[in-house]
Each structure stands twice: as C-alpha cells, then as structure tokens.
Amino acid sequence: MKSYAVIVAGGQGLRMGADRPKQFLEIGGKPILRHTIERFLDFDPGMEIIVVLPSDGKEWWRDYCRRSSFLERYSMVSGGITRFHSVQNALRYVGDEGLVAIHDGVRPLVGRSLIERLFSAAASTGAAIPAVPVVESVRRVENEKSVPVDRNGLVTVQTPQVFDAALLKAAYRQPFSTAFTDDASVVEASGKEVHVVPGERFNIKITTPEDLVLAEELLGSISF
C-alpha cells in the first residue's frame, strides 16, 4: 500500500529564541527536521515525503539537502495561515489511495514501533492517533479560581496521526474552523471515528530551549 508522510514544519519557533527556525536547529550533529524524516524512512524507505516549511526557510532546506546529499526525492510546500491550511496545502501532493501520516517536524524521537502500530491500525480502521495518559494533577482555572479535574480517562495526543488518504483529503475539504486542534479533530468533524493507539513518552515535541536539551540527551540513550 502506498504510504506518505507529511512533515509539518511551517512554524518560526519564536519561543525557542534562536537565530533560525527550531526545525533547523541541530541535535546529534543533524537538524531536528532531518532526524524526524529519518524515522519515517527507517520504517519505509520508499515512503513519499512531503515537507511543509515557512516560505523563507525553503531555500535553506533545499541547500542543506543538496550539500549533505540527504533526501534527494521529496515534495516541499509552503506553510499556510494555520496548521489546517498547511496540511491542506500538503495534501495536494497525496494520492487518493494509500495511507498518510501527518507529523510534527519537531518530534524527532518518534519510534519505529509506534509508526508501525499506527499504520497498522489505520489500515484497518481508517484513522489512528497516538496518545499517552495524563499522569500529573490537572486543574481548570476560571475567573481567578481553580478547581481540580479528574484526570482518569484524560490523554495527551501526539503525532504522527495516520489516515486513509481518501478519508483525510475529504475531511480537509471542509471549511476551516477554530475548533480544529489537530488532524483527528478535522476527521471527526467530517463524521468519521478515530482510533486511539498508545503513544510514547519519549515522543516529545521540541518547543523550548529546555526541550532541546532533553531531546539531545534522549537521542543518545534510546533505541528507535
């Protein structure tokens, strides 16, 4: 079955406070974005890779791939106004048959076993997402007051989120809504059910300088 990976790296990473977008920062001697893509190519060397980048970052990435002889075959699209529009742009390069993973470009520690489980689940259900249980205490803050929230049954959703290509493309023909927080919410708004697969604690999203330090440490201590 044809497989695609849409790697969403269209942000500027302003919270990182670096001189370039966080997806281009290095851990283990390579850009975060390269590590992320390599995880999918380890799973399926023939996978179609579609990279979503900010318009002013496309030339940097093109030059990096050329200089390092990395990723000779890929599609590159510009990020949109929102993540929804970025994925919508990328889906123009996805066929109507097969499975497509949508993944944050700054989640470079995703394990091959998780990718395998998600593709397997999506092949049978049409839509699969990873999630991990909430383990810390949770409170809701309203009008300067806070109340505890029962965390039983609560999960934190990760990527990659994997879908039947035709199902996902149909869902993304809907008008944009601020209620769309991820691809699963777009698919559910179209009336389709999403299957939840156990995620991985190490599958962190690099957002802050502290995340970068943690990812560097984890990279040398976990097996993919």
BELJOQUI-V890643 format. One record per residue. N is the residue number from 1. PSI is psi in whole degrees, -180 to 180 (999 if undefined). OMEGA is omega as a letter, one per 20 degrees, with the letter a starting at -180 (none if undefined). Layout:
# BELJOQUI-V890643
<<N,PSI,OMEGA> <N,PSI,OMEGA>>
This chain:
# BELJOQUI-V890643
<<1,137,r> <2,137,r> <3,144,a> <4,150,r> <5,117,r> <6,113,a> <7,107,a> <8,107,a> <9,46,a> <10,0,a> <11,170,r> <12,-14,r> <13,46,a> <14,-30,a> <15,-17,r> <16,-27,r> <17,24,a> <18,175,a> <19,4,r> <20,162,a> <21,144,a> <22,-28,r> <23,-19,r> <24,-7,r> <25,153,a> <26,142,r> <27,141,a> <28,28,r> <29,6,r> <30,152,r> <31,145,r> <32,-43,a> <33,-38,r> <34,-45,r> <35,-45,a> <36,-48,a> <37,-38,a> <38,-33,r> <39,-39,a> <40,-37,r> <41,-28,r> <42,-36,r> <43,-44,a> <44,99,a> <45,-22,a> <46,6,a> <47,141,r> <48,123,a> <49,128,r> <50,116,a> <51,125,r> <52,121,a> <53,157,r> <54,147,a> <55,-38,a> <56,4,r> <57,-6,a> <58,-40,a> <59,-37,r> <60,-47,a> <61,-42,r> <62,-43,r> <63,-40,r> <64,-47,a> <65,-37,r> <66,-46,a> <67,-35,a> <68,2,a> <69,42,r> <70,140,r> <71,66,a> <72,-24,a> <73,110,r> <74,165,r> <75,147,a> <76,129,a> <77,160,r> <78,143,r> <79,153,a> <80,-170,a> <81,-38,r> <82,173,r> <83,-38,r> <84,-47,a> <85,-30,r> <86,-47,r> <87,-40,r> <88,-43,r> <89,-43,a> <90,-33,a> <91,-12,r> <92,-20,a> <93,7,a> <94,133,r> <95,175,a> <96,-7,r> <97,144,r> <98,-169,r> <99,142,a> <100,129,r> <101,135,r> <102,122,a> <103,142,r> <104,130,a> <105,-19,a> <106,33,r> <107,76,a> <108,-3,a> <109,16,r> <110,134,a> <111,150,r> <112,-37,a> <113,-36,r> <114,-43,r> <115,-43,r> <116,-45,a> <117,-39,a> <118,-43,r> <119,-39,r> <120,-45,r> <121,-40,a> <122,-32,r> <123,-30,a> <124,-26,a> <125,-21,a> <126,-21,a> <127,122,a> <128,135,r> <129,151,r> <130,146,r> <131,149,r> <132,145,a> <133,145,r> <134,126,a> <135,-15,r> <136,162,r> <137,145,a> <138,138,r> <139,150,r> <140,128,a> <141,123,r> <142,129,r> <143,47,r> <144,12,r> <145,154,r> <146,146,r> <147,144,r> <148,148,r> <149,133,r> <150,118,a> <151,-10,r> <152,125,a> <153,-10,r> <154,141,r> <155,158,r> <156,127,a> <157,140,r> <158,-175,r> <159,160,j> <160,150,r> <161,127,a> <162,135,a> <163,156,r> <164,133,a> <165,-47,a> <166,-41,r> <167,-46,a> <168,-43,a> <169,-38,r> <170,-41,a> <171,-37,a> <172,5,r> <173,-7,r> <174,155,r> <175,150,r> <176,143,r> <177,143,r> <178,-11,r> <179,-11,a> <180,106,a> <181,-21,r> <182,-176,a> <183,-34,r> <184,-41,a> <185,-31,r> <186,-45,a> <187,-43,a> <188,-34,r> <189,-21,r> <190,0,r> <191,7,a> <192,150,r> <193,146,a> <194,131,a> <195,133,a> <196,130,r> <197,140,r> <198,129,r> <199,-162,a> <200,134,r> <201,-35,a> <202,-9,a> <203,63,a> <204,155,r> <205,122,a> <206,114,a> <207,-36,a> <208,167,r> <209,-34,r> <210,-38,r> <211,-37,a> <212,-43,r> <213,-44,a> <214,-43,r> <215,-39,r> <216,-42,r> <217,-45,a> <218,-35,a> <219,-36,a> <220,0,a> <221,-7,a> <222,156,r> <223,133,a> <224,999,none>>
